[in-house]
Amino acid sequence: MLRREHDLHFYRLKRGKLVHERNLFANNLPLRSKEERDTGFRYSHTQVAFRDNQSIAVARIADHTKDKIGECAEVLNVNLKSGKANSRFLDDQTPKLISGVVAVSPRRLLVGHAQAIVCLDASTLEETCRVPLFDADGEPIEDDVFGEESMAQHAFTWDGRKKLLYAMTGFYDAGVAYCFRLDGRRKQFERKWRRNVIEMRPKEHIDLPAARGVCLNPGGTGFTGIFDLEDLNLDLVGGPLGGPKAAVKAAKELRKAGRVAKLTTARLGWLGIFNESTDEWIQIESEIERDFDGGPCEWKDRGKPIKIGYQLATKQGWIA
């Protein structure tokens, strides 16, 4: 399933090839009354999960542009054969983005936004329980959860075999890993562990605290989060760039020593591999031309410009 913010393009795998089957137009799901269409909707952060071979769950942010009601999270059930859908809006305030949608079972859906993960009945879309992070008003459910914590897109993952949910939140220069267990008998999620993991990372430049995406570890224990570096200020050999005077002095010394060459790669981010008690961090390097915006930077030395290093920013969308 490929999607843009207004269209869902459905492909089916047949004999090793992806065959286009149909388009579903998200802007018209569900079919609204004329009064509702006239109020105007703008959609963003659309995410999709298969419930089974014939139906999908869609979660997205709906912005009521005409009446300026504000943004809210909308969840839809879509029948792929007929194109018909039912939907509901979550009660949560200021959701900002969709952090994920997962079909936990034929009867349950998990839908997340910036500050909450909600469990819904897969047929009626009614809320059945909530992962103990934040309530519908954005207030922390547990005493040790900070009000500033939030999730990025793709920030939680589900281990169906062990009935465990892993999530990553971030705030300021901190990042928190969570593990929740689904109690099927009581029909609620219970927190198994919580811990700050960003403080354990190697200190290199400025990391984005909230993981840009998480997935289960292949070994079956814990999960992996990917973290990018928003901005990089590097000297001529790829080290940290100092202040203007120090950078000019360092650039002259590097040139004098013959150590200057074209910088072709830079640190793109980190993989963090987490379980209940241990962390492992793996550095990611990538090509500047492909995955970064920006380029060389200069400063004036006695009135003449001198190249002192590079100012780079990771391209949006490299994590997909």
C-alpha positions as CSV (number, residue, x, y, z in Angstrom):
1,M,0.0,0.0,0.0
2,L,1.5,3.4,-1.1
3,R,-0.1,6.6,0.0
4,R,-0.1,10.3,-0.6
5,E,-2.0,12.6,1.7
6,H,-5.1,12.4,-0.5
7,D,-4.8,9.1,-2.3
8,L,-4.3,5.5,-1.3
9,H,-2.8,3.3,-4.0
10,F,-3.5,-0.4,-3.5
11,Y,-1.1,-3.0,-5.0
12,R,-1.3,-6.8,-4.6
13,L,1.7,-9.1,-4.8
14,K,1.0,-11.7,-7.5
15,R,3.7,-14.1,-8.7
16,G,6.5,-12.0,-7.3
17,K,5.3,-8.8,-8.9
18,L,3.4,-5.8,-7.5
19,V,0.2,-5.4,-9.5
20,H,-1.8,-2.2,-9.2
21,E,-5.4,-3.1,-8.2
22,R,-7.2,0.2,-7.3
23,N,-7.0,3.7,-5.9
24,L,-8.9,4.8,-2.8
25,F,-9.3,8.5,-2.5
26,A,-8.7,9.4,1.2
27,N,-10.1,12.8,0.8
28,N,-13.6,11.3,0.2
29,L,-13.4,8.6,2.9
30,P,-15.9,8.2,4.3
31,L,-18.5,9.7,2.0
32,R,-19.6,12.8,3.9
33,S,-22.7,14.8,3.6
34,K,-22.6,18.0,1.6
35,E,-22.6,20.1,4.8
36,E,-19.5,18.3,6.1
37,R,-17.7,18.5,2.7
38,D,-18.4,22.3,2.6
39,T,-16.7,22.8,6.0
40,G,-13.4,21.8,4.3
41,F,-10.9,19.2,5.4
42,R,-7.2,19.1,5.0
43,Y,-5.4,15.8,5.8
44,S,-1.9,15.0,6.8
45,H,0.3,12.3,8.5
46,T,-1.7,9.5,6.9
47,Q,-0.7,5.9,8.0
48,V,-2.2,2.6,7.0
49,A,-2.3,-0.9,8.4
50,F,-3.9,-4.1,7.0
51,R,-6.5,-5.7,9.2
52,D,-6.9,-8.7,6.9
53,N,-6.9,-9.4,3.1
54,Q,-10.0,-7.4,2.5
55,S,-9.8,-4.4,4.9
56,I,-7.4,-1.7,6.1
57,A,-7.3,0.7,9.0
58,V,-6.4,4.3,8.2
59,A,-5.3,6.9,10.7
60,R,-4.7,10.6,9.8
61,I,-4.8,14.1,11.1
62,A,-7.9,16.0,9.9
63,D,-7.8,19.8,9.9
64,H,-11.1,21.5,9.7
65,T,-9.9,24.4,7.6
66,K,-13.1,26.4,7.1
67,D,-14.5,26.5,10.6
68,K,-11.0,26.6,12.2
69,I,-12.1,23.9,14.7
70,G,-8.5,22.7,14.8
71,E,-6.7,19.4,14.2
72,C,-8.0,16.0,15.4
73,A,-7.1,12.4,14.8
74,E,-9.4,10.5,12.6
75,V,-9.5,6.7,12.3
76,L,-11.2,4.8,9.4
77,N,-12.1,1.2,8.5
78,V,-11.9,0.8,4.8
79,N,-13.3,-2.2,2.8
80,L,-10.9,-2.7,-0.1
81,K,-13.5,-4.4,-2.3
82,S,-16.3,-1.9,-2.0
83,G,-14.3,1.2,-0.9
84,K,-16.9,1.8,1.8
85,A,-15.6,3.1,5.2
86,N,-16.7,4.0,8.7
87,S,-14.8,6.4,10.8
88,R,-14.6,8.3,14.1
89,F,-12.6,11.1,15.5
90,L,-10.5,10.5,18.7
91,D,-11.4,12.6,21.7
92,D,-7.8,13.6,22.2
93,Q,-6.8,17.2,22.1
94,T,-4.1,18.6,19.8
95,P,-2.8,15.3,18.4
96,K,-0.3,17.0,16.1
97,L,0.7,13.9,14.1
98,I,0.0,10.1,13.8
99,S,2.8,8.1,15.4
100,G,1.5,4.8,14.1
101,V,-1.4,2.4,13.5
102,V,-1.1,-1.3,14.2
103,A,-3.6,-4.2,13.9
104,V,-2.9,-6.0,17.2
105,S,-5.5,-8.7,16.4
106,P,-8.6,-9.1,14.2
107,R,-10.5,-7.3,17.1
108,R,-8.1,-4.6,18.2
109,L,-6.3,-1.6,16.7
110,L,-3.6,0.5,18.2
111,V,-3.6,4.1,17.0
112,G,-1.0,6.6,18.2
113,H,-0.4,10.3,17.9
114,A,2.1,12.6,19.4
115,Q,1.2,11.9,23.1
116,A,-1.0,8.8,23.3
117,I,-1.5,5.3,22.1
118,V,-5.2,4.3,22.1
119,C,-6.6,0.8,21.7
120,L,-9.8,0.6,19.6
121,D,-12.3,-2.0,18.8
122,A,-11.4,-2.9,15.2
123,S,-15.0,-3.0,14.0
124,T,-16.7,-0.1,15.9
125,L,-13.6,2.0,16.4
126,E,-14.7,2.7,20.0
127,E,-11.9,3.1,22.5
128,T,-11.4,0.0,24.7
129,C,-8.3,1.0,26.7
130,R,-5.3,3.3,26.6
131,V,-1.6,2.7,26.9
132,P,-0.7,4.4,30.2
133,L,1.1,7.5,28.9
134,F,-1.4,10.4,28.5
135,D,-5.1,10.8,28.8
136,A,-7.4,12.4,26.2
137,D,-6.7,15.9,27.8
138,G,-2.9,15.4,27.4
139,E,-2.3,14.9,31.1
140,P,0.3,12.2,32.2
141,I,-1.3,9.0,33.5
142,E,1.7,7.9,35.5
143,D,3.5,10.2,38.0
144,D,7.0,9.8,36.4
145,V,5.8,10.6,32.8
146,F,6.7,14.2,31.9
147,G,4.1,16.4,30.2
148,E,6.6,17.4,27.5
149,E,7.1,13.9,26.3
150,S,6.0,13.2,22.7
151,M,6.4,10.7,20.0
152,A,7.6,11.1,16.4
153,Q,6.1,9.1,13.5
154,H,6.6,5.3,13.6
155,A,7.6,5.6,17.3
156,F,6.0,2.4,18.6
157,T,6.0,-1.3,17.5
158,W,4.1,-4.4,18.6
159,D,5.4,-7.8,19.4
160,G,2.4,-10.1,18.8
161,R,4.1,-13.2,20.0
162,K,5.0,-11.9,23.4
163,K,2.1,-9.4,23.6
164,L,4.5,-6.5,24.2
165,L,4.3,-2.9,23.0
166,Y,7.5,-0.9,22.7
167,A,7.5,2.9,22.4
168,M,10.0,5.8,22.3
169,T,9.2,9.3,23.5
170,G,11.5,12.4,23.5
171,F,11.6,15.7,25.3
172,Y,14.3,18.4,25.4
173,D,17.6,16.5,25.3
174,A,16.1,13.3,26.8
175,G,14.6,10.1,25.3
176,V,12.6,7.5,27.1
177,A,12.1,3.8,26.1
178,Y,8.9,2.1,27.2
179,C,7.7,-1.5,27.3
180,F,4.1,-2.4,27.9
181,R,2.4,-5.7,28.3
182,L,-1.2,-6.4,27.1
183,D,-3.2,-8.2,29.8
184,G,-5.8,-10.0,27.6
185,R,-7.9,-11.0,30.6
186,R,-8.2,-7.5,32.0
187,K,-8.1,-5.9,28.5
188,Q,-5.6,-3.3,29.4
189,F,-2.0,-2.4,29.0
190,E,0.4,-2.5,32.0
191,R,3.8,-0.9,32.0
192,K,6.6,-3.3,32.3
193,W,9.6,-0.9,32.3
194,R,10.6,2.7,31.5
195,R,14.0,4.2,31.3
196,N,15.9,7.1,29.8
197,V,18.2,5.9,27.0
198,I,19.4,9.0,25.3
199,E,21.7,9.9,28.3
200,M,23.5,6.6,27.6
201,R,24.3,7.4,23.9
202,P,27.8,8.5,22.7
203,K,28.0,12.3,22.9
204,E,28.3,13.4,19.3
205,H,26.8,16.7,18.1
206,I,23.1,17.3,18.8
207,D,20.7,14.3,18.6
208,L,17.0,14.5,18.1
209,P,15.6,12.9,21.3
210,A,12.5,11.3,19.8
211,A,13.3,8.3,17.7
212,R,12.3,8.7,14.0
213,G,11.2,5.1,13.8
214,V,11.3,1.9,15.8
215,C,11.1,-1.8,15.0
216,L,11.5,-5.1,16.8
217,N,14.9,-6.6,17.2
218,P,15.5,-9.7,15.0
219,G,16.7,-11.6,18.0
220,G,13.2,-11.3,19.6
221,T,14.2,-9.3,22.6
222,G,13.7,-5.5,22.8
223,F,13.5,-3.0,20.0
224,T,15.7,-0.7,17.8
225,G,15.2,3.0,17.4
226,I,16.7,5.2,14.7
227,F,17.8,8.7,15.6
228,D,19.0,11.4,13.2
229,L,21.2,14.4,13.7
230,E,19.2,17.5,12.8
231,D,22.1,19.9,12.1
232,L,25.9,19.3,11.7
233,N,28.5,22.0,11.9
234,L,31.8,20.4,10.8
235,D,35.3,21.5,10.3
236,L,37.3,20.7,7.1
237,V,38.0,17.1,8.2
238,G,34.6,16.3,9.6
239,G,35.2,17.2,13.3
240,P,33.1,19.6,15.4
241,L,33.2,23.2,14.1
242,G,34.3,25.7,16.8
243,G,33.5,29.4,17.0
244,P,34.5,31.8,14.1
245,K,38.0,32.7,15.4
246,A,38.8,29.2,16.4
247,A,37.4,27.8,13.2
248,V,39.5,30.2,11.0
249,K,42.7,29.3,13.0
250,A,41.9,25.5,12.7
251,A,41.3,25.8,9.0
252,K,44.6,27.5,8.4
253,E,46.5,24.9,10.5
254,L,44.7,22.0,8.6
255,R,45.7,23.5,5.2
256,K,49.3,24.1,6.4
257,A,49.5,20.5,7.5
258,G,48.0,19.3,4.1
259,R,45.1,17.5,5.8
260,V,42.3,19.2,3.8
261,A,40.3,17.1,1.3
262,K,36.8,17.2,0.0
263,L,34.4,15.9,2.7
264,T,32.1,13.3,1.1
265,T,30.5,11.6,4.1
266,A,29.1,12.7,7.5
267,R,27.4,11.1,10.5
268,L,23.7,10.7,9.6
269,G,22.5,9.4,13.0
270,W,22.5,6.4,15.3
271,L,20.8,3.1,15.7
272,G,19.9,2.5,19.4
273,I,19.3,-1.2,20.3
274,F,17.3,-1.4,23.6
275,N,16.0,-4.0,25.9
276,E,15.1,-4.0,29.6
277,S,18.6,-3.5,31.0
278,T,21.2,-2.8,28.2
279,D,21.8,-0.5,25.3
280,E,23.9,-0.7,22.2
281,W,24.6,2.3,19.8
282,I,25.6,1.9,16.2
283,Q,26.8,5.0,14.3
284,I,25.4,5.6,10.8
285,E,27.6,7.4,8.2
286,S,26.2,8.4,4.8
287,E,27.0,10.4,1.6
288,I,26.7,14.2,2.0
289,E,25.4,14.7,-1.6
290,R,22.6,12.2,-1.2
291,D,21.3,12.6,2.4
292,F,22.2,16.1,3.5
293,D,21.3,19.7,2.5
294,G,23.7,22.5,2.9
295,G,27.4,22.7,2.1
296,P,30.7,24.5,2.7
297,C,30.6,27.6,5.0
298,E,33.0,30.5,5.0
299,W,34.2,33.3,7.4
300,K,36.1,36.4,6.6
301,D,39.8,36.6,7.7
302,R,41.2,40.0,7.3
303,G,38.5,40.9,4.9
304,K,38.9,37.9,2.7
305,P,36.5,34.9,2.8
306,I,38.0,31.6,3.9
307,K,36.4,28.2,3.9
308,I,36.2,27.0,7.5
309,G,34.0,23.9,7.2
310,Y,30.5,22.6,6.4
311,Q,27.0,23.4,7.6
312,L,24.7,20.4,7.0
313,A,21.2,19.4,7.7
314,T,19.7,15.9,7.2
315,K,17.2,15.8,4.4
316,Q,13.6,15.2,5.5
317,G,12.3,11.8,4.6
318,W,15.5,9.9,4.5
319,I,14.0,7.6,7.2
320,A,11.1,5.9,5.5
